[in-house]
Each structure stands twice: as C-alpha cells, then as structure tokens.
Amino acid sequence: MDQIEEIMRKSTELGKSIALTPMYQDFKKAEHDLLHNPEARKLVEDLQKMKQEHYGKQAAGIELSKEEQDAMTELENVCLKNPQVLISNNANTKFQEFMEQISKNIKDGIKSIEKI
C-alpha cells in the first residue's frame, strides 16, 4: 500500500472513531431531536433566514441598521430560550470544538515534521 492509500485508510478509521464518541452521538441525537421538534425547527429556520439576509446585505456593502442588529440579537435570544434549540446548540458547539482540536493536532503533527 502506498503512502497516500495508507493516509486515506487512517483518515477513514479516524472518522469511524469520531462517530463512536459520545460527543458525536450527542450531537447527532440533538440534531435529530431539533429537526423533529416543529417549534424549535421553525425558530432555527427563521434565524438562519435572517442571517442569510444580513449576510447578503453585508456582502453587497450595505451596513446593517441598529434595528436589524437588535432584531438578530433578539431572535438569537428567543432561540436559546427554547430548551431543544439550546441542547442542540450546546452539542453542536462541543462537537465543533472537538473537531477543531483534531484539526489542530493534525496541523501540529505536520509542523513537527517540517521542523526536522
């Protein structure tokens, strides 16, 4: 097996190991529960829609008004008051932090070889 094939095999094994962690399982359960909770799902969809609208304006060079910024903050607060949204948000945050740490470790491994 050549070096590239070995790396690909190891990366697949890493993915399988990640999928077996409680952190990933919690993330997937929270995601499933959110999608099957109509109230929570609607809140998140509304927030995503507002974020997309704001991003579009900012990308076009249009500055958001204070009212628009306040509306975003208010909707974020309303979302996080919903228990299912909060659970999902927390699980997502923990999983993303976990994945960032894995990525950092990979980069550290690369840097350790580059110094040689």
C-alpha positions as CSV (number, residue, x, y, z in Angstrom):
1,M,0.0,0.0,0.0
2,D,1.4,3.3,-0.9
3,Q,1.7,6.3,1.4
4,I,-1.4,8.1,0.1
5,E,-3.6,5.0,0.4
6,E,-2.4,4.5,4.0
7,I,-3.2,8.0,4.9
8,M,-6.7,7.6,3.4
9,R,-7.2,4.4,5.3
10,K,-6.2,6.1,8.5
11,S,-8.4,9.0,7.9
12,T,-11.4,6.7,7.4
13,E,-10.5,4.9,10.6
14,L,-10.3,8.3,12.4
15,G,-13.8,9.2,11.0
16,K,-15.2,5.9,12.3
17,S,-13.6,6.5,15.7
18,I,-15.1,10.0,15.9
19,A,-18.5,8.6,15.0
20,L,-18.3,6.3,18.0
21,T,-17.6,9.1,20.6
22,P,-20.3,10.2,23.0
23,M,-19.8,13.8,21.8
24,Y,-20.7,12.8,18.2
25,Q,-23.6,10.7,19.4
26,D,-24.9,13.6,21.5
27,F,-24.6,15.9,18.5
28,K,-26.5,13.6,16.2
29,K,-29.3,13.0,18.7
30,A,-29.7,16.7,19.4
31,E,-29.8,17.4,15.6
32,H,-32.4,14.7,15.1
33,D,-34.5,15.9,18.1
34,L,-34.3,19.5,16.8
35,L,-35.5,18.5,13.3
36,H,-38.4,16.6,14.8
37,N,-39.5,19.5,17.1
38,P,-41.6,21.8,14.9
39,E,-41.3,24.8,17.2
40,A,-37.6,24.6,17.7
41,R,-37.0,23.8,14.0
42,K,-39.0,26.9,13.0
43,L,-37.1,29.2,15.3
44,V,-33.8,27.9,13.9
45,E,-35.0,28.3,10.3
46,D,-36.1,31.8,11.0
47,L,-32.8,32.7,12.5
48,Q,-30.9,31.1,9.5
49,K,-33.1,33.1,7.1
50,M,-32.4,36.3,8.9
51,K,-28.6,35.6,9.0
52,Q,-28.6,34.9,5.3
53,E,-30.4,38.2,4.6
54,H,-28.0,40.1,6.8
55,Y,-25.0,38.3,5.1
56,G,-26.4,39.2,1.7
57,K,-26.6,42.9,2.7
58,Q,-23.1,42.9,4.2
59,A,-21.7,41.2,1.1
60,A,-23.3,43.9,-1.0
61,G,-21.7,46.6,1.1
62,I,-24.9,47.6,2.9
63,E,-24.4,48.3,6.6
64,L,-26.9,46.8,8.9
65,S,-29.0,49.2,10.9
66,K,-29.1,49.1,14.6
67,E,-32.7,47.8,14.4
68,E,-31.6,44.9,12.2
69,Q,-28.7,44.1,14.5
70,D,-31.1,44.3,17.5
71,A,-33.6,42.0,15.8
72,M,-30.9,39.4,15.2
73,T,-29.8,39.5,18.8
74,E,-33.4,39.2,20.0
75,L,-34.1,36.3,17.7
76,E,-30.9,34.6,18.9
77,N,-32.0,35.1,22.5
78,V,-35.5,33.7,21.7
79,C,-33.9,30.6,20.1
80,L,-31.7,29.9,23.0
81,K,-34.6,30.1,25.4
82,N,-36.1,27.1,23.7
83,P,-34.7,24.0,25.5
84,Q,-34.3,21.9,22.4
85,V,-32.5,24.7,20.5
86,L,-30.2,25.2,23.5
87,I,-29.4,21.5,23.7
88,S,-28.7,21.3,20.0
89,N,-26.6,24.5,20.1
90,N,-24.5,23.2,23.0
91,A,-24.0,19.8,21.4
92,N,-23.0,21.4,18.1
93,T,-20.6,23.7,19.9
94,K,-18.9,20.9,21.8
95,F,-18.6,18.8,18.7
96,Q,-17.2,21.7,16.6
97,E,-14.6,22.4,19.3
98,F,-13.7,18.7,19.3
99,M,-13.2,18.7,15.5
100,E,-11.1,21.9,15.7
101,Q,-8.9,20.2,18.3
102,I,-8.4,17.2,16.0
103,S,-7.6,19.6,13.1
104,K,-5.1,21.4,15.4
105,N,-3.4,18.1,16.3
106,I,-3.1,17.2,12.7
107,K,-1.5,20.6,11.9
108,D,0.8,20.2,14.9
109,G,1.9,16.8,13.6
110,I,2.7,18.4,10.2
111,K,4.6,21.2,11.8
112,S,6.6,18.8,13.9
113,I,7.9,17.1,10.8
114,E,8.6,20.4,9.0
115,K,11.0,21.4,11.7
116,I,13.2,18.4,11.0
